[in-house]
């Protein structure tokens, strides 16, 4: 992505950065975990230029992170869904969320094990059940008192508690 392939680097991290090192790529993946599936929904929530979004979505599909499929509800449109490889990014994405929460900005969401409601620890494990839930078993809950929330339709849908990977109700 973005002209950075790191072919000369004999390192799996460098190769992963070649696919996900662009700032928009990880935000697109994050939103896909949050249930965003349509181009216009990604665009509305990320405020990314349409041309950039189209290019990044295409690259993520080409790299096997997202699948692009016909939208069953809108003729001529498509939806994007995380592939198995994309879903396997959840632990890395969660680690970045935790790091950012600790060092940069308090996260407006908490992440809980949907089965018992217990907050996940810094490694994404449920201290109560002693297991690491799959993404679809992770409940996101907006923290109260977080100032002015965004008002795009994706952000409004995300205000209620919901599990990762569940489709938006918009």
Backbone as JSON, one array per atom type, in Angstrom:
{
  "sequence": "XXXXXXXXXXXXXXXXXXXXXXXXXXXXXXXXXXXXXXXXXXXXXXXXXXXXXXXXXXXXXXXXXXXXXXXXXXXXXXXXXXXXXXXXXXXXXXXXXXXXXXXXXXXXXXXXXXXXXXXXXXXXXXXXXXXXXXXXXXXXXXXXXXXXXXXXXXXXXXXXXXXXXXXXXX",
  "N": [[0.83, -1.18, 0.0], [0.36, 2.28, -0.57], [2.81, 2.56, -1.88], [4.8, 1.31, -0.4], [6.47, -1.44, 0.05], [8.57, -2.93, 1.08], [10.23, -5.04, 0.11], [12.94, -5.67, 0.29], [13.33, -6.2, 2.91], [13.8, -8.76, 5.18], [11.6, -9.74, 6.88], [8.71, -10.44, 8.69], [7.11, -8.52, 9.93], [7.73, -6.19, 8.51], [6.69, -6.92, 6.02], [3.99, -7.18, 6.7], [3.45, -4.51, 7.33], [3.66, -3.47, 4.81], [1.21, -4.13, 3.79], [-0.64, -3.19, 5.68], [0.29, -0.79, 6.66], [-0.5, 1.79, 5.98], [-2.24, 4.66, 7.15], [-5.02, 4.78, 6.76], [-5.73, 2.16, 6.2], [-5.72, 0.54, 8.59], [-7.75, 1.84, 10.0], [-9.94, 1.36, 8.37], [-10.07, -1.42, 8.63], [-10.58, -1.54, 11.4], [-13.15, -0.33, 11.42], [-14.5, -2.24, 9.91], [-14.53, -4.36, 11.71], [-16.27, -3.18, 13.48], [-18.63, -3.47, 12.16], [-19.13, -2.07, 9.85], [-19.85, -2.11, 6.43], [-20.45, -1.13, 3.93], [-19.4, 1.0, 1.22], [-20.18, 3.76, 1.32], [-20.76, 4.01, 4.02], [-18.28, 3.53, 5.27], [-16.96, 5.77, 4.25], [-18.48, 7.92, 5.3], [-18.05, 7.62, 8.06], [-15.28, 7.65, 8.41], [-14.37, 9.95, 7.18], [-12.72, 9.99, 4.97], [-11.17, 10.76, 1.88], [-13.0, 9.96, -1.08], [-11.68, 8.78, -3.3], [-9.31, 7.86, -2.15], [-10.33, 6.05, -0.28], [-11.56, 4.18, -2.02], [-9.3, 3.15, -3.29], [-7.85, 2.05, -1.11], [-9.7, 0.14, -0.12], [-9.81, -1.56, -2.34], [-7.15, -2.46, -2.38], [-7.04, -3.81, 0.09], [-8.82, -5.85, -0.41], [-7.48, -7.12, -2.52], [-5.23, -8.01, -1.13], [-6.31, -9.92, 0.48], [-7.53, -9.32, 2.91], [-10.06, -8.24, 3.11], [-13.22, -9.27, 1.77], [-15.04, -8.61, -1.19], [-18.35, -8.35, -2.01], [-21.46, -8.75, -3.82], [-24.04, -6.56, -2.75], [-26.73, -7.76, -1.03], [-28.98, -6.29, -0.47], [-29.0, -3.99, -1.96], [-29.12, -3.39, -5.2], [-26.49, -3.45, -7.57], [-24.65, -2.45, -5.82], [-21.98, -3.03, -3.42], [-20.73, -4.99, -0.66], [-18.31, -5.1, 1.95], [-16.47, -7.46, 3.68], [-14.68, -8.82, 6.42], [-12.15, -11.19, 5.83], [-10.99, -14.47, 6.75], [-8.27, -14.08, 7.28], [-8.35, -11.32, 7.73], [-9.98, -11.2, 10.02], [-8.26, -12.38, 11.8], [-6.67, -10.31, 12.5], [-7.67, -9.07, 14.73], [-6.49, -9.43, 17.46], [-4.09, -7.93, 17.17], [-5.06, -5.39, 16.46], [-6.57, -4.84, 18.74], [-4.5, -4.74, 20.63], [-3.2, -2.41, 19.76], [-5.25, -0.56, 20.26], [-5.37, -0.69, 23.07], [-2.76, 0.17, 23.72], [-2.82, 2.78, 22.64], [-4.86, 3.84, 24.24], [-3.62, 3.83, 26.72], [-1.36, 5.48, 26.33], [-1.93, 7.7, 24.67], [-4.67, 8.61, 24.18], [-7.69, 8.43, 25.86], [-9.69, 5.7, 25.29], [-12.89, 5.81, 23.78], [-14.51, 3.62, 24.06], [-15.32, 0.58, 25.76], [-14.31, -2.83, 25.95], [-15.81, -5.88, 26.17], [-16.41, -9.24, 27.34], [-18.91, -10.83, 25.75], [-20.43, -12.98, 26.69], [-20.32, -12.97, 29.51], [-20.08, -10.35, 30.32], [-17.83, -9.21, 31.41], [-15.09, -6.95, 31.52], [-12.5, -6.97, 29.12], [-9.08, -7.87, 29.6], [-5.78, -6.33, 29.28], [-4.64, -7.94, 27.36], [-6.69, -8.89, 25.89], [-8.11, -10.92, 27.01], [-10.67, -12.59, 28.91], [-10.95, -12.06, 32.23], [-12.7, -13.3, 33.99], [-13.8, -15.64, 32.76], [-11.51, -16.75, 31.83], [-10.61, -16.98, 29.18], [-9.87, -16.16, 25.75], [-11.96, -14.32, 23.95], [-13.46, -14.81, 20.7], [-13.69, -12.34, 18.04], [-16.47, -11.85, 17.4], [-17.64, -12.38, 19.78], [-17.07, -10.31, 21.39], [-18.14, -7.57, 23.11], [-18.83, -4.19, 22.53], [-18.9, -1.2, 24.33], [-19.92, 2.06, 24.76], [-18.2, 4.51, 26.59], [-19.42, 6.58, 29.18], [-19.81, 10.16, 29.35], [-17.97, 11.18, 27.49], [-17.58, 13.56, 26.12], [-18.37, 15.48, 23.15], [-19.92, 13.47, 20.9], [-19.42, 11.95, 17.68], [-21.66, 12.56, 14.91], [-22.33, 11.17, 12.62], [-24.09, 8.61, 10.76], [-23.02, 6.05, 11.24], [-21.55, 6.33, 13.62], [-23.64, 7.04, 15.34], [-25.13, 4.66, 15.35], [-23.26, 3.06, 16.59], [-23.36, 3.83, 19.22], [-24.89, 2.35, 20.95], [-24.55, -0.6, 22.99], [-22.92, -3.3, 21.39], [-21.98, -6.3, 19.65], [-18.83, -7.05, 18.13], [-18.37, -7.3, 14.59], [-21.02, -7.55, 13.96], [-23.64, -6.51, 11.77], [-24.34, -3.09, 10.84], [-27.17, -1.21, 11.94], [-28.29, 0.47, 10.07]],
  "CA": [[0.0, 0.0, 0.0], [1.01, 3.58, -0.57], [4.15, 2.48, -2.43], [5.75, 0.78, 0.59], [6.38, -2.89, 0.03], [9.64, -3.47, 1.9], [10.7, -6.33, -0.4], [14.31, -5.93, 0.71], [13.33, -6.56, 4.32], [13.54, -10.16, 5.48], [10.92, -9.6, 8.16], [7.26, -10.54, 8.52], [6.51, -7.25, 10.32], [7.87, -5.28, 7.37], [5.72, -7.34, 4.99], [2.65, -6.81, 7.19], [3.34, -3.06, 7.17], [3.42, -3.23, 3.39], [-0.22, -4.31, 3.55], [-1.48, -2.47, 6.65], [1.01, 0.35, 7.21], [-1.16, 3.04, 5.66], [-3.13, 5.02, 8.26], [-6.42, 4.48, 6.46], [-5.96, 0.72, 6.16], [-6.12, 0.03, 9.9], [-9.04, 2.41, 10.37], [-10.93, 0.61, 7.6], [-10.18, -2.72, 9.29], [-11.29, -1.29, 12.66], [-14.56, -0.13, 11.14], [-15.06, -3.51, 9.48], [-14.84, -5.07, 12.95], [-17.43, -2.5, 14.07], [-19.81, -3.82, 11.4], [-19.26, -1.25, 8.64], [-19.7, -2.99, 5.28], [-20.71, -0.43, 2.66], [-18.48, 2.08, 0.86], [-20.66, 5.05, 1.82], [-20.67, 4.01, 5.47], [-16.86, 3.76, 5.57], [-16.64, 7.15, 3.89], [-19.13, 8.82, 6.25], [-17.49, 7.49, 9.4], [-13.84, 7.92, 8.43], [-14.05, 11.24, 6.54], [-11.62, 9.72, 4.05], [-11.54, 11.09, 0.5], [-13.58, 8.81, -1.78], [-10.66, 8.13, -4.14], [-8.4, 7.15, -1.25], [-11.08, 4.91, 0.24], [-11.71, 3.19, -3.1], [-7.98, 2.51, -3.5], [-7.52, 1.23, 0.06], [-10.58, -1.03, -0.11], [-9.35, -2.44, -3.41], [-5.9, -3.09, -1.94], [-7.34, -4.75, 1.16], [-9.42, -7.01, -1.08], [-6.4, -7.79, -3.26], [-4.33, -8.64, -0.16], [-7.01, -10.98, 1.19], [-7.99, -8.88, 4.23], [-11.49, -8.06, 2.94], [-13.92, -9.79, 0.59], [-16.01, -7.69, -1.78], [-19.45, -9.17, -2.51], [-22.66, -7.97, -4.14], [-24.91, -6.23, -1.62], [-28.03, -8.39, -1.26], [-30.07, -5.34, -0.23], [-28.91, -2.84, -2.87], [-28.63, -3.82, -6.51], [-25.4, -2.67, -8.13], [-23.72, -2.06, -4.75], [-21.19, -4.1, -2.83], [-20.38, -4.95, 0.75], [-16.96, -5.56, 2.27], [-16.45, -8.21, 4.92], [-13.37, -9.34, 6.78], [-11.85, -12.59, 5.55], [-10.37, -15.14, 7.91], [-7.02, -13.35, 7.55], [-8.73, -10.04, 8.31], [-10.46, -11.44, 11.38], [-7.1, -12.71, 12.63], [-6.02, -9.06, 12.9], [-8.27, -8.53, 15.94], [-5.57, -9.25, 18.59], [-3.15, -6.82, 16.9], [-5.84, -4.16, 16.53], [-6.89, -4.63, 20.15], [-3.26, -4.31, 21.29], [-2.99, -1.0, 19.42], [-6.26, 0.19, 21.0], [-4.93, -0.65, 24.47], [-1.58, 1.02, 23.77], [-3.27, 4.15, 22.43], [-5.62, 4.22, 25.43], [-2.67, 4.03, 27.81], [-0.34, 6.49, 26.09], [-2.28, 8.82, 23.8], [-6.03, 9.13, 24.25], [-8.59, 7.47, 26.49], [-10.61, 5.11, 24.32], [-14.29, 6.06, 24.12], [-15.24, 2.36, 24.16], [-14.76, -0.54, 26.51], [-14.48, -4.1, 25.26], [-16.24, -6.85, 27.17], [-16.77, -10.58, 26.89], [-20.37, -10.78, 25.62], [-21.06, -14.06, 27.45], [-20.42, -12.69, 30.95], [-20.08, -8.91, 30.55], [-16.6, -8.79, 32.06], [-14.17, -6.19, 30.69], [-11.31, -7.71, 28.71], [-7.83, -7.33, 30.12], [-4.92, -5.71, 28.26], [-4.29, -8.92, 26.33], [-7.91, -9.31, 25.22], [-8.66, -12.09, 27.69], [-11.71, -12.38, 29.91], [-10.43, -12.55, 33.51], [-13.71, -14.13, 34.65], [-13.91, -16.95, 32.1], [-10.15, -17.18, 31.53], [-10.42, -17.31, 27.77], [-9.81, -15.03, 24.84], [-13.11, -14.49, 23.06], [-13.38, -14.45, 19.29], [-14.22, -10.99, 17.87], [-17.93, -11.78, 17.43], [-18.04, -12.53, 21.18], [-16.6, -9.12, 22.1], [-19.15, -6.52, 23.18], [-18.28, -2.85, 22.69], [-19.79, -0.34, 25.08], [-19.43, 3.44, 24.8], [-18.03, 5.08, 27.92], [-20.2, 7.81, 29.42], [-19.06, 11.38, 29.62], [-16.84, 11.28, 26.57], [-17.63, 14.78, 25.32], [-19.23, 15.48, 21.97], [-19.78, 12.29, 20.04], [-19.69, 12.17, 16.26], [-23.09, 12.4, 14.61], [-22.61, 10.44, 11.39], [-25.0, 7.48, 11.04], [-22.28, 4.91, 11.78], [-21.26, 6.65, 15.02], [-24.9, 6.98, 16.07], [-25.43, 3.24, 15.52], [-22.26, 2.48, 17.49], [-23.55, 4.32, 20.6], [-25.48, 1.3, 21.78], [-23.68, -1.77, 23.1], [-23.1, -4.3, 20.34], [-20.84, -7.18, 19.42], [-18.04, -6.84, 16.92], [-18.71, -7.98, 13.35], [-22.45, -7.47, 13.68], [-23.91, -5.45, 10.8], [-24.97, -1.87, 11.31], [-28.64, -1.14, 11.84], [-28.62, 1.67, 9.27]],
  "C": [[0.87, 1.24, 0.0], [2.47, 3.5, -1.0], [5.19, 1.94, -1.47], [5.59, -0.72, 0.67], [7.48, -3.57, 0.82], [10.17, -4.82, 1.43], [12.11, -6.67, 0.06], [14.41, -6.35, 2.18], [12.97, -8.04, 4.49], [12.86, -10.24, 6.84], [9.41, -9.62, 7.93], [6.56, -9.25, 8.95], [6.59, -6.24, 9.18], [6.87, -5.64, 6.28], [4.29, -6.99, 5.41], [2.43, -5.3, 7.06], [3.13, -2.68, 5.71], [1.95, -3.34, 3.03], [-1.05, -3.37, 4.43], [-0.86, -1.19, 7.18], [0.43, 1.71, 6.89], [-2.16, 3.39, 6.76], [-4.58, 4.69, 8.0], [-6.71, 2.99, 6.53], [-6.42, 0.19, 7.51], [-7.45, 0.61, 10.36], [-10.18, 1.73, 9.61], [-11.15, -0.76, 8.25], [-10.92, -2.57, 10.62], [-12.79, -1.16, 12.41], [-15.24, -1.4, 10.63], [-15.38, -4.39, 10.7], [-16.08, -4.48, 13.61], [-18.7, -2.74, 13.26], [-20.04, -2.97, 10.15], [-18.97, -2.15, 7.44], [-19.83, -2.28, 3.94], [-19.74, 0.74, 2.48], [-18.91, 3.39, 1.5], [-20.6, 5.13, 3.34], [-19.22, 4.2, 5.93], [-16.53, 5.23, 5.37], [-17.23, 8.13, 4.91], [-18.46, 8.79, 7.62], [-16.02, 7.88, 9.46], [-13.47, 9.3, 7.9], [-12.85, 11.11, 5.62], [-12.05, 10.15, 2.65], [-11.98, 9.83, -0.26], [-12.54, 8.06, -2.61], [-9.68, 7.32, -3.29], [-9.08, 5.91, -0.7], [-11.21, 3.81, -0.81], [-10.4, 2.43, -3.3], [-7.64, 1.59, -2.33], [-8.41, -0.01, 0.13], [-10.14, -2.04, -1.16], [-8.08, -3.18, -3.0], [-6.14, -4.11, -0.83], [-8.02, -6.0, 0.62], [-8.33, -7.8, -1.78], [-5.46, -8.54, -2.31], [-5.01, -9.73, 0.68], [-7.46, -10.62, 2.59], [-9.52, -8.72, 4.22], [-11.97, -8.84, 1.72], [-14.88, -8.71, 0.11], [-17.09, -8.56, -2.44], [-20.61, -8.27, -2.91], [-23.51, -7.76, -2.89], [-26.29, -6.84, -1.87], [-29.21, -7.43, -1.1], [-30.09, -4.18, -1.22], [-28.29, -3.28, -4.19], [-27.55, -2.88, -7.02], [-24.39, -2.2, -7.09], [-22.99, -3.29, -4.22], [-21.04, -3.9, -1.34], [-18.98, -5.53, 0.9], [-17.03, -6.26, 3.62], [-15.05, -8.75, 5.17], [-13.27, -10.82, 6.4], [-11.31, -13.23, 6.84], [-9.08, -14.42, 8.29], [-7.32, -12.0, 8.19], [-9.19, -10.18, 9.75], [-9.31, -11.77, 12.33], [-6.32, -11.47, 13.06], [-6.57, -8.52, 14.22], [-7.29, -8.4, 17.11], [-4.58, -8.1, 18.38], [-3.86, -5.48, 17.0], [-6.18, -3.84, 17.99], [-5.65, -4.16, 20.92], [-2.97, -2.85, 20.99], [-4.0, -0.11, 20.14], [-5.84, 0.36, 22.46], [-3.74, 0.28, 24.62], [-1.97, 2.49, 23.62], [-4.04, 4.68, 23.62], [-4.66, 4.58, 26.57], [-1.78, 5.25, 27.58], [-0.79, 7.75, 25.35], [-3.65, 9.43, 24.09], [-6.93, 8.06, 24.84], [-9.63, 6.99, 25.48], [-12.05, 5.4, 24.72], [-15.11, 4.78, 24.29], [-14.53, 1.44, 25.15], [-15.09, -1.8, 25.73], [-14.71, -5.17, 26.32], [-16.52, -8.21, 26.53], [-18.3, -10.63, 26.9], [-21.05, -11.82, 26.5], [-21.25, -13.72, 28.92], [-20.41, -11.2, 31.29], [-18.82, -8.36, 31.19], [-15.7, -8.05, 31.06], [-12.95, -7.04, 30.36], [-10.08, -7.06, 29.33], [-6.98, -6.78, 28.97], [-4.51, -6.66, 27.15], [-5.52, -9.43, 25.59], [-8.54, -10.54, 25.82], [-9.75, -11.67, 28.66], [-11.18, -12.92, 31.24], [-11.41, -13.47, 34.24], [-13.73, -15.54, 34.08], [-12.55, -17.56, 31.76], [-9.99, -17.7, 30.11], [-10.36, -16.03, 26.96], [-10.95, -15.18, 23.84], [-12.79, -14.13, 21.62], [-14.03, -13.07, 19.11], [-15.74, -10.89, 17.97], [-18.48, -11.97, 18.84], [-17.52, -11.39, 22.05], [-17.67, -8.03, 21.97], [-18.46, -5.17, 23.35], [-19.35, -1.98, 23.34], [-19.16, 1.05, 25.14], [-19.34, 3.9, 26.24], [-18.86, 6.36, 28.04], [-19.27, 8.99, 29.63], [-17.88, 11.61, 28.71], [-16.9, 12.53, 25.7], [-18.55, 14.63, 24.13], [-18.92, 14.27, 21.09], [-20.03, 12.68, 18.59], [-21.17, 11.93, 15.99], [-23.37, 11.75, 13.26], [-23.4, 9.17, 11.74], [-24.28, 6.25, 11.59], [-22.01, 5.14, 13.27], [-22.53, 6.57, 15.87], [-25.28, 5.52, 16.33], [-24.5, 2.61, 16.55], [-22.44, 2.93, 18.95], [-24.14, 3.25, 21.5], [-24.51, 0.13, 21.9], [-23.98, -2.77, 21.99], [-21.83, -5.1, 20.17], [-20.11, -6.8, 18.14], [-18.58, -7.72, 15.8], [-20.2, -8.0, 13.04], [-22.73, -6.32, 12.73], [-24.56, -4.23, 11.45], [-26.47, -1.95, 11.13], [-29.06, 0.11, 11.08], [-28.91, 1.28, 7.85]]
}
